[in-house]
Amino acid sequence: MTGAALLDVRGLEVRLRSHDHVVHAVQGVDLSVHRGQTVAVVGESGCGKSVSMLALLGLLPRRLAEVTAAHARLQVDGAAVDLLDAAAVRRARVRGRVVGYVAQDPSTSLNPTATIGSQVAGAVGHHLGASRRVARRRAIDLLERVGIPDPARRASAYPHQLSGGMRQRVMIALAISCEPALLVADEPTTALDVTVQAQIVELVRGLRDEMGLAVVWITHDLGVVADLADRVAVMYAGRVVEEAPVHELFDRPLHPYTDGLLDAVPRLGNRRNRLPSIPGSPPELHRPSTACAFAPRCTHAVDRCWSAVPPVVRVGAASVACVVDLASGGSR
């Protein structure tokens, strides 16, 4: 895409401190998202995908997290805001106004003691300065917009009175309540059955097209993003190991880890008794990588994989951090 990216991040590093060690959770992540574009960030649990976005949104505890980057810019009203400058972020009122966030588990994100309508209306009133009456009316409109039936009655319900899928729709209503430019959806379908998953994906796709939203969709399930994302960033052990247009990534994966993830996606007509899995486990992140973090699990590893962190190589419209050419069986 041409023009300035809505979100442009280079060299993001996140270190999480505990009482006895430091976890290098994110190690040099680059990410760009343009207006109207959906970028899926994919990887196993613990790879750093959620931590990356929480760090950029200032949602990690400062006493436990050290966040740095070459730059982390968000376009707000034609000007670039440094997301790591807390004062600038407050002035721009980024969270809620410019970026909407949908958490993985709505049951822990919604206030169990407040009605659905009051929570959505509260966000509208806080960010837009709307009166109580106007905020309540907008809350009902938003609930209808995200597909909640009988929204006026549901607005008086408490979170525990709604199904998991309905609660996630409420979270989406909250996230879009102030017409943001960017929607971050952090594994929003993980706890839902496949039918409701498909409904939530379709809802976000429709809102993206209707509102011109940019979307960052965080997931461990490549199957979910096939018909939703424009580009996919695959993360492993705190790094982006491959980034490509979605159809190129599915047709011709460049990294052995991506190839393994795609091989494990359930498919109709699969006659195997069990899905293949990637052997081994992700590495501990107590220290920065000095070699390819995936080498111990990789059937294609060569000597070079053990001596240095692979550089990022451009391959057409894609990029990959790997020295092995899967297509030819040789080295890049």
N, C-alpha and C positions, 0 to 999 in steps of 0.2 A: 504494500500500500504506500501511497505517496503522502507527503505532508507530515507534520509533527505528530508523534504518537501521543495519545491521551495519557498513557502511563509509560514511562521510560526508565528502566532500572539497569544499572551497570555495576557489576562487582559487589553485589549484596553479600555481606557476611553477618552471621548471627552466632554469637557465643552465649551459651546458657550456663550460668554458674550454679554449682551445688556446693554442699559443705566440704567436699573432698576432691572435686575435679571440675573441669570445664568441658562442656560438650560443644563441639564445633558443628552445630546443627545445620548451618547453611554456609557454603564455601564458594563464593564468587559467582552468584547467580545473576544472569542477564535476562531481562524480560521486557518485551515491548507489546503494548496493546493499543490498537487504533480504535477510533469511534466506530461503533456498529460491528465490531469484530468480536468473535468468541475465541478465546484462547483457553484450552484445557491444560491443566497441570496435573500430570499423571505419575503415579509411583506407589510403591509399597508403603505401608504404615512406617513412620519414622524417617522417611527420606528427606523431609524438610519442606514439603509443599505447603502445608498449612502454616508452619512457623514463618515462612517467607512472607506471606500475606499479612499475618498478624503483626509481624515486625514493621512492615510498611505502614500499617494502619495505626501504629502506636498502641497496640493492645497487649503487648508483653510487659510484665512487671519490670520497671527500670532497674530495680535493685538486683534482679536476677539475669537480665539480658543486656548484652552489649551489641549494638547494631551499628554497622558502618557500611558505606558504599561509596564508589567513585561518584555516582550521582543517583538520586531517586526522585524523579520529577513527575508531577501530575499537572496537567493543564487545567487551570481554573480561570474562567472568564478571560481567556486569551493570554494569560500569564502562567509561567511555570512556577509551581510551589514545591519547595524542597520538603519531601515527606519526613525527613529526619530532623527538620527544624520544628520543634514543638510549638514555638511561638507563632511561626508562619502558618502551621496547620490549624491552630486555634483561630487565628485571624480569618483564614479562608473558610473556617467551619467545614472542613473536608468531610469528616465522618458524618453520615446522615444526609448532608446536603449534596455533596459531590460524589461520594462513594456510599453505596448501600451494601450491607453485609448480611448474608444469610448463613447462620451457623448450622452445624451438622445435626444437633439435637435440639429441636424446639422446646422439648419438655424441660430442659434446663436453662433455656434462654428467655422464656416467657415468665412473667411474674405470676405465680400460682394464686396470689391473693387479689389480683386485679382482673377486671373483665377484659375481654378481647378488645372491645370498642374503646375502652379508656386507654389501653396501651397504645393503640394505633393513633388515637386522637392526641395523646400526650406527645408523641413524636412530631405530629403536625404542628401542634401549638408551640412546642419548644423551638423548632427549626424555622418555622414560617411566621411565627407570631400571630397565628390565627386565633380568633375568639373561640370560646368553648363551644358555642353553637356551630360555628363554621367547621371547626376541627372534628366535631362529632359527625356532621354530615359528610365530610370528606372521608372519615374513617369507614363509614358504611359504603360509600362509593368504591373505596379501595378494596373492601372485602368482596364486593360484587365483581370487581375487575379481576380478581385472582380466582374467581370461580367458586366462591363459597355461597351455597344456596341460602335463601332467606336471610340476607346479610343483616337486616335491621334486628331480627331476633337473635342471630348468632352474636351480634355485637355485645349483647348482655350476658353471654355465656362466659364461663371461666375456662382456662386452658384444659383442665382435666375432663371437661365435658365434650371435647372435640377429639376426633380420631387423629392418629399421627400425621396422616396426609393433610387433614384440615389445619392442624397446627403449623405444618410447614408452609401452607398457603398464607397463614397469618404472618409468618416470618417474612415471606416475600412481600406481602402488603406493607409491612413495616419498612422493608428495605427500599421500596420504590415510593414511599409516601411523600418524599420531597423531590421527586423527579430527578434522581441522580444521573450522572453521565456514565458511571461505572458501577456494575453490580459484581460483587465477589460472592460466589456461592461455594461454601466450604463443605464438600461432600453432602449436599442437601438431600440425596436420595438413599443414603446408606442404610437407614433403619426402616425403609419402606419396602412393601412387596413390589413385585415387578410391574404389576398393573398401575399402581400408584406412582412408581418411579417414572413410567412412561408419561403419565399425566403431568407430573411436575416438570419433566424435560420439555414437553410440548408447551406448557405454560410459560416457561422462561424463554423459549424460542419466540413465542408470540409477543411477549413483552419487549424482547430485544428488537424485533422488527417494527413494532408499533412505536416504541419510544426512542429508537435509534441508540439503544444502550450498547456500551462495550461490556463484555462479560468475561470474567475469569472464573472458570469452572474447575474446582479442585476435586479430584476423584482418584480412586485406586482401580477403577473399572473402565478399561478401554472400550468395552462394548457400549457403554452409555454415551460416549462422546462421538461415535461414528457419524451420526446424523445431526449433531449439534455444533461441533467446533469447526472453526476455519483453520486453526493451527493447533498443534499439540506440542507441549514441552514435557519431555520425559525426565523425571528426576531420579537420581540414585545416590544415596549417601551424601546428601547435601549439595549435589551438583546437578545441573542440567546436562544430561549426556546425549540427548538428541532433541532437535526442534525442527519441525517440518510441517508443511501443509497436510491437513488430515488425510486426504486421499493418498498422497505420496507415502505417508508414514504407514498406512495400512497395506499399500501395494508393494512397497519396497523399504522395509525397515533397514536402517543403516547400523544400528548398534545391537550387539548380541542380547543385551538386556531387553530392549524393545521387542526383539524377535521372540524372546521367551515369554514376555507378557502377552503378545498377540497369540502365541501358540496355546496359551492357557484360557483364552476367551471361549466360552461355550458356544457351540454352533449346532444348528439343526442338521440332523443326518450324521452326526458324529457317532461312530459305532464302537469307539474305544470304551473300555470299562471304566476308565478314570481319566481325568484331564491331566496332561503333562504339567510338571511343576519345575521351577528352577531350583536346582540342588543348593544346599547350604543356606546360610542366613546372611542378612546385611551386616556390615562391619560395625563395631563400636566406633563412636565418633569422639573419643576423648582426646584425639590429637588430629591435626590436619593431615590429609592424605599426602603421601610421598610417592605413590604409585597408583595404578588404576585400581580403584576400590572394588571393581567388579571382577578383577582377575581371578580371585580364588573360586568363583562360581562359574567361570566362563570356559566353555569347551573349545573356544577359539584362541585362547591366550597364547601369546608368544613372549619371547624373552624381554622385548621392549616394554611389555605391559607391566613388568615388575620393577622397572628401573626409574620411571618417572610418571607423573600425571599426564595423561594424553592431552595434547592441545586440541582446541576446537577447530575443526576443518569444515570449510564451506563445500557443499556438494549440491550445486544448482541452487534451488530455493530452500534447501535444508542445511542443517549444520549438525555435526556429530563429534563427540569427544572420544575417538577410538582410532587405533592404528591399524585395525584389521578391516579389510574390504570383504564384507560378507558375500557379495556377488561373485567375486573372483576367487575367494579363498586365500588371497594374498594380503600384503600390507599396503597401507596407503602411503 
